[in-house]
Amino acid sequence: MFTAEDRERIRSELLEAAGADPRLTGGAVTGSAAGGREDPWSDIDLGFGVADMARLADVLSDWTSRMYDHYEALHHLDVASGAWVYRVFLLASTLQVDLAFAPAAEFAARSPTFRLVFGRAAELPHVPAPSAEGLIGLGWLYALHTRSSLKRGRMWQAEYMVSALRDQVLALACLRHGLPAREARGFDLLPRDVTRPLEQALVGNMEAGPIARAFHVATTGLLAEAREVDERLAGRLEGALLELSAAPTPPTGRTAP
């Protein structure tokens, strides 16, 4: 397990190396460290502007070699978000290091958790929170797939879908309470009177009955949050959603793998 001192040393060394890399136009600390919320389990999040994106492959290659040669990286993966490329490393110490690279024109604070350390950053609007209407739409979409998964006897797929449905309900509650709605970042900050009923939407085992009960609770929660957003929309959805989550008939048989 890494220590806070290990993390700070590695972050400082990486920022020093980035400041000396002429291909980079700026560097920033992002994530929990930039927001003053770092704890013993936090990872390293750094973002960099790239002067010439035609050289991105070389930049990624050089920084990847640095992580493996100097910091005992075990593996890495890339996550793309718009023009940004996040190269995420797992170190032998279990420390996660996220190095994000963006064109200089796109290198900007897209959220409050961005602290410029060197160079320059563009001025762009923050990435907006997900829309309530979009979350409601994802909710009924997951509800449809929960119902069909149960009918087909696909219990693992049904569990996946009902859990995703529950997550949309919690995200809607986060929007209502002014909390971060992405990646469950605000879920643990919600009031207990919001989260306690949704504990019944957790699937206890992989039988149809418990999944169906969780499905009904999650659907009821979706309707309740939808009413807070748009009562007329909730009224239009209510009949269909309650029909979807009614006690299911026994599955017609499990599908072949």
Residue, then its C-alpha position, 0 to 999 in steps of 0.5 A: m500500500f502506498t503512503a501519502e508521502d509516496r504519493e506526494r513525492i511521485r506527484s511532485e516529480l511528475l510535475e517537475a518533469a512535465g515542466a521541463d518537457p517543451r512539448l507541454t504548454g501547461g500542467a495542472v493538478t486535478g481531482s481530489a487534491a485540487g479540491g482539497r478533499e484528498d484522503p489516504w486512498s486518493d490517487i494522483d490526477l494530473g492534466f497537461g496541455v500539448a502544443d502539437m497534437a501530431r506529437l501526442a503518440d510520442v508524448l504518450s510513449d515517453w510518459t508511459s516509459r517513465m511510469y514503467d521505468h521509474y514508478e513500477a507501473l504494472h499496467h495502463l489503459d486509455v480513457a478518451s473524453g472529448a479531446w482529452v486522453y487519460r492514460v491511467f496507470l496501476l503501480a505496484s504499490t496500488l497507487q493509481v496515476d491518471l495522466a491526462f493530455a489535451p490540445a493546448a486550446e482544450f487544456a482548461a478547467r472543465s470543473p472546479t477541481f483544477r489547479l494550474v501549476f505551470g504554463r497556461a490554460a485556456e478559458l472554457p466553460h465547465v462541463p455541465a452536470p447531466s440533465a435531469e431529463g436525460l437521467i429520467g430517460l436512462g432510468w426508463l430505458y434501464a427499466l425496460h431492459t430489467r423487465s426483458s432480462l427477467k422475462r428471459g431468465r437472464m438474472w445477471q443481466a437483470e441485476y446489472m440493469v436494475s442496479a443501473l436504474r437505481d444509480q439514475v435515481l440516486a443521480l437525480a437526487c444528487l441534482r436535486h440536492g446540489l451534489p455531484a451527479r457523475e460517477a456516484r461522487g455525491f451518493d454518500l453525501l445524500p441525506r439518509d431519508v433519501t438513500r435509506p428507501l433505496e437500500q431495498a433496491l439492492v439485489g440480495n441474491m440472483e433469484a427472480g423474486p429479490i431482483a423483481r422486488a429491487f426493480h419495483v423499489a427502484t422504479t418507484g424511486l425513479l417516479a418520485e424523483a421524476r415528480e420533483v423535476d416535471e410532474r406532468l412527465a412523471g404522470r405520463l410515465e407512471g402507468a407504463l413504469l408501474e406496469l414494467s415493474a409489476a410482479p413478473t411472471p416466471p421466466t420462460g427459461r434461461t437462455a443458452p450462454 
